[in-house]
Amino acid sequence: MRRQVPLPLVLAAVLVAALVGPATVAAAAPWQQPEVVTFVSRAELIRQGLLKPVTSTSTPSVSTQALCLWDCIYVTNKRYLRTVKPFVTMVQGNGPTTMSIDITRSVKNSFSATVSVSAEVVTAGVGFNVERTESVTYRSSTSVPNGACWTLRAYNVFYEYAFEVWQEPFVGSDRKIGSGTARDFKGIEFRLTKAC
């Protein structure tokens, strides 16, 4: 013989689980979280004096594209592809101790294309300087408790975009002649892993 549970009792149990469950997880998360990720944007780095933009004197004041009369090459159809996070450095520490990262490195935007195209033309097409180089200070510290071994890693964060290279002939329609990708530095990411 099957026993039936009244519907109001089932709904009450679901409601209690929905309310208590997330609170229990949230309460446990801060000290049991195996990895803590902190993102520091370019704007925050500049505000804190940890990023010093380097102005390039090699970039011409007038775009080479503006002087083009025929067989002009231009970049268009920029679209976001992915976030790329190259590794920079790491430290490990056995508690009790304070471990920290405090280094200064150079960070550079970049681009690549399947056809020959100048950085100025790509910069005009994607909307950011693809040759920008900046000096960035990576600074973060944390206290490692007694008996623990933690790892702190730093990564650069770039947004990678795809673009198309087009040619505008003196006569006839424009045509696509190639494609490429460009990376724009967005900040740094620290990953604290509560393990070694």
C-alpha positions in Angstrom: 0.0 0.0 0.0 1.5 3.4 -1.1 1.4 6.2 1.4 0.7 9.7 0.0 2.2 12.8 1.5 -0.1 15.8 1.5 0.8 18.4 -1.1 1.0 21.4 1.3 3.6 19.4 3.4 5.8 18.8 0.3 5.6 22.5 -0.7 6.6 23.6 2.8 9.6 21.2 2.7 10.8 22.6 -0.7 10.4 26.2 0.6 12.5 25.5 3.7 15.2 23.8 1.6 15.3 26.7 -0.8 15.6 29.3 2.0 18.0 27.4 4.3 20.2 25.7 1.7 21.8 28.8 0.0 22.3 30.5 3.4 24.2 27.4 4.7 26.4 27.3 1.6 27.0 31.1 1.7 27.9 30.9 5.4 30.5 28.1 4.7 32.0 29.7 1.6 34.4 32.4 2.9 36.7 30.0 4.9 36.2 26.8 2.9 36.5 28.3 -0.6 39.4 26.5 -2.3 40.2 29.4 -4.7 39.7 33.1 -4.4 39.9 35.2 -7.6 40.4 39.0 -7.6 40.3 41.1 -10.8 41.9 44.5 -10.9 40.9 46.6 -13.9 43.1 49.0 -15.9 41.1 51.9 -14.4 41.8 50.6 -10.8 45.5 50.1 -11.6 45.8 53.6 -12.9 43.9 55.0 -9.9 46.2 53.1 -7.5 49.4 54.2 -9.4 50.2 50.6 -10.3 49.9 51.2 -14.1 52.0 53.8 -15.9 50.8 54.3 -19.5 53.7 54.7 -21.9 52.9 57.2 -24.7 54.4 56.2 -28.0 56.1 58.9 -30.2 56.3 56.6 -33.2 52.5 56.7 -33.9 51.9 59.2 -36.7 49.5 62.1 -35.9 47.8 61.5 -39.3 46.5 58.0 -40.0 48.1 56.4 -43.1 44.6 55.3 -44.1 43.5 59.0 -44.4 46.2 59.5 -47.1 45.1 56.5 -49.1 43.6 57.2 -52.6 43.3 53.8 -54.2 43.9 50.1 -53.3 43.1 51.2 -49.7 43.3 48.6 -46.9 41.1 48.9 -43.9 40.0 46.8 -40.9 36.3 46.2 -40.0 33.9 43.8 -38.4 35.6 43.6 -35.0 34.0 41.0 -32.7 34.9 39.7 -29.3 36.4 36.2 -29.3 37.5 35.3 -25.8 39.3 36.4 -22.6 43.0 35.3 -22.6 44.9 35.1 -19.3 48.7 34.6 -19.7 50.5 33.6 -16.5 52.8 36.2 -15.0 54.2 34.9 -11.7 53.4 33.0 -8.5 54.5 32.6 -4.8 53.8 29.9 -2.3 53.9 30.0 1.5 53.6 27.7 4.5 51.8 29.3 7.5 52.0 31.1 9.6 53.4 33.7 7.2 52.5 36.6 5.0 53.1 35.9 1.3 53.1 38.6 -1.3 53.7 39.5 -5.0 55.2 42.9 -5.7 56.8 43.1 -9.1 56.8 45.5 -12.1 56.6 44.2 -15.6 55.8 45.5 -19.1 52.5 44.6 -20.7 51.9 45.0 -24.5 48.9 44.8 -26.7 49.3 42.8 -29.9 47.8 41.8 -33.2 48.3 39.4 -36.0 46.9 39.1 -39.5 46.9 36.8 -42.4 47.9 39.7 -44.8 50.3 42.6 -44.4 48.5 45.5 -42.6 50.0 48.3 -40.5 49.4 48.7 -36.8 47.8 52.2 -37.5 45.2 50.7 -39.8 44.3 47.9 -37.3 44.2 50.4 -34.4 41.7 52.5 -36.4 39.6 49.5 -37.1 39.4 47.8 -33.7 39.2 51.0 -31.6 42.3 50.6 -29.3 46.0 51.0 -29.8 47.3 47.5 -30.7 50.9 48.6 -30.0 50.3 50.1 -26.6 52.9 49.2 -24.0 52.5 49.9 -20.3 54.4 49.3 -17.1 52.3 47.4 -14.6 53.0 46.7 -10.9 51.5 43.5 -9.6 50.9 43.9 -5.9 48.9 41.6 -3.6 49.5 40.0 -0.2 47.7 37.6 2.1 48.2 36.0 5.6 48.6 32.2 5.5 47.3 30.5 8.7 49.3 28.1 10.7 49.6 24.6 9.2 48.4 25.7 5.8 50.2 26.0 2.5 48.7 28.5 0.0 49.6 29.6 -3.6 49.1 33.1 -5.1 49.3 33.5 -8.8 49.1 36.6 -11.1 47.8 36.7 -14.6 47.4 39.4 -17.3 43.9 39.7 -18.6 43.4 40.5 -22.3 40.2 40.7 -24.4 40.9 39.1 -27.8 39.0 40.3 -30.8 38.7 39.0 -34.4 38.7 41.4 -37.4 38.5 41.4 -41.1 40.9 43.1 -43.5 39.3 44.7 -46.6 40.6 46.3 -49.7 38.9 49.3 -51.4 40.1 49.3 -55.0 40.2 52.4 -57.2 37.5 50.7 -59.4 35.0 48.0 -58.4 33.6 46.7 -55.1 35.5 46.3 -51.8 36.7 42.8 -51.1 37.8 40.9 -48.1 41.5 40.0 -48.4 42.3 38.6 -44.9 41.6 38.4 -41.2 43.3 38.7 -37.9 43.1 39.0 -34.1 44.1 41.7 -31.7 44.5 41.7 -27.9 43.6 44.6 -25.5 45.0 44.6 -22.0 42.1 44.9 -19.5 43.8 44.3 -16.1 45.3 41.7 -13.9 43.9 38.7 -12.0 45.1 37.2 -8.8 44.2 33.7 -7.9 44.7 32.5 -4.3 44.6 28.7 -4.1 44.3 27.4 -0.6 46.7 24.5 -1.4 50.3 24.0 -2.7 
